[in-house]
Amino acid sequence: MDFAFDARTEELRGKLLAFMDEHVYPAEAVAEEQRAALADPWDTPPVVEELKAEARRRGLWNLFFMDQHSLPDAEYGAGLTNVQYAPLAEITGRSPQLAPTALNCAAPDTGNMEVLAQFGTEEQRKRWLHPLLAGEIRSAFAMTEPEVASSDATNIETRIERDGDDYVITGRKWYISGAMNPRCEIFIVMGKTDPEGSDPRRQQSMVLVPRDTPGVGIRRAMRVYGYEDHYHGGHAEVVFDGVRVPAANIVGEEGGGFAIAQARLGPGRIHHCMRLIGMAERAIELMCRRAADRTAFGKPLAAQGVVQEWIADSRVAVEQLRLLVLKTAWLMDTVGNRGAHTEIQAIKIATPRTVADIIDKAVQLHGAGGVGQDFPLAELWAAARTLRLADGPDEVHQRSLARRELKKYR
């Protein structure tokens, strides 16, 4: 395993670091002011569109895109491997509200684009993938439900029933990321087409549902630790009340929903972990600046033993996480997502938990400022803590990982 940056990665890192310093960080306060003045608070602040235009001009667009074999796909993106993309995603994680969106590398659009590229028909790709790749529209992935334990995808209760040349969808979803944004034009909805099927993993299917289809109801925005995630289009509760779409809107095949979900979640998990390392790096930077700038009990915070321990432990933890994420990326590039199954689960368990702890130390060091809006730490912590649930809770990954380990001894 060689994780040294190649020439292509170095080139893009240089461009991206300059873009962050010159445009993204200065835009954070501007975006907040503009959002407060929007007629629709869920719409995109104008400065974000300016960032997107500048990112495209600099060749920093759709950097995430991998094909179904985790090989570079230059048709849709920059043609990078996972190992090449990892240090770039880490940089965007330093400003998770703006940078991923500016580069058209934000969830849930990234996962939805990969689904359409891998499983969509030519017509589906033309109608939805191409506008998503161009950043002209947004999308949502509707799987989680309030009435069941959605960590087990076989529990999903939303019905997708065939009626002649149509499918009729009935169900209730929540925490559907991006759905509040008025630019969200398409949902990928997971539900059951064969609820009585003998194989519980072949009961589910996915269908494409345009947002303006009659029967689609956006009920409310769901908060995350008190925050409303305006920049990613919120997390909505959505009701599908007898929603009728053409049968041609099926993604892949009937009964393929569970397999598609697993294919979608692997890359999504590692992308989150890549960005989380950037969040941790920004927290360490803020921690060090605060420690050098403040005095308590007669000496600088930087001279306090406990603060030095926090900073040292945080540096060690980040270096460990980065190596584990890079190993996972390398395996995905060389043997595919299945071959990296154990490592994908390991990073999903370790990274959000550890990064949330690092950010918590930075919050503690900032005192009252750490929990307020003058620093990004509170929002960073909420995002990291939420990722211990998103794309599968810790306990599901621990269960699967333990079973894989125990299998060696049976």
C-alpha positions, 0 to 999 in steps of 0.5 A: 500500500502506497499512500503518497500523493501522485502528481494528479492528486497533488495538482488537485490538492493545490487547487482545492486548498487555494479554493478553500482559502480564497473562496469557501472560508470567506463565504461561510459568514456570507452564506449565513447572512444570505440564507437569513434573507431568503424568501424560502429558507430552504433555497440555496444562498446565492454565494453557493451558486457563485462557489459552484461556478468557481469550482467548475472554472478551476476543474474541481467538479464531480471529483467523487464519481466512481463507477460500479467497479470503484475504478475511475470513471472520467465520463461522469467525473474527474476520473479519480480512484478512491485513494486519490479522492480521499485527501480531497474529500478530507479538505472539503470536510473542513467546511462541510456545509459549503465545500462538498456542495460547491464541488457537486460532491454532497450527499445525498446527490452523490449516492443517487448519481452513482445509483442512476449510473450503475442501475438506471436505464439510458432514459433515466440517466438522461432525465435525472443523472445528467442534470444532477451531474451538471448541478442543475437540480438536487435529489433525495433518497427516501428509505428511513421510516418512523414506524419501524427500525430502519437500521434493518432495511427488511423492515421497510413498510412503504408499499410499491404496488403494480397497477397495470403500467404504473406503480402506486406508492403508499408510505411515510418516510422521514429524515429524507435529506435534501427534500426541503430544498425547492431544487430537489426534483427527484426522489429514489424511493425504497419500498416493498413490491413483494411483502410476502416473498420468501426471501426478505432481501428480495421484497424491496424495490426502488422507484423514481418519483418526481417531486411534483407527482400528485400525492407526494407531501412534504410534511415538515423539516426534521431537526438534528440536535436542534439544527435545521440543515438548510445547506443540504436541503433539510431532512424532511418527513415525506408522505407518499399517498397513492403516488402513481408513477410509470412502471418504467420508473423502476430502478434496476429490477423488482426485488433488487432494492436491497442489493442496490441500497448496499451498493449505494451505501459502501461508497457513501460511508467512506466519503463521510469518513473522508470528510470527517477527518477534515472536520477533525483537522479543523477542530484541532486547528481551532483548539490550538489557536484557542489554546495559544490565545487564551489565559486561565489561572495565570498561564496560557491554556496551551501550557495546561497539561490537560489541554496538551493531552487533548491536543496530543491524543487528538493528533494520534487519533486522526493519524490512525483514522486517516491510515484506516480510511486510506487502506479502505480506499485502496482495497476498494480500488484494488479488490472492490467494495466486497473485498473491503467489507470489513474495513468499510465497517471498521471506518464507519464504527471508528471515525464518527465516534472518534471525530465527535470526541475530538470536536467535543474536546475543542468545544470544551476548550472554547467554553461558551463559544464552543456551543454557540454560532460564532464557531463551527464546532457545535454544528460539526459535533452534531454532524459527526454524532449524527453519522453514528446513525446515518448509513447504519448505526454503530451497532449494526456494523459491530454485529456484522464485523464481529460475525465475520471475525467469529466465522474464522473460528467456527 
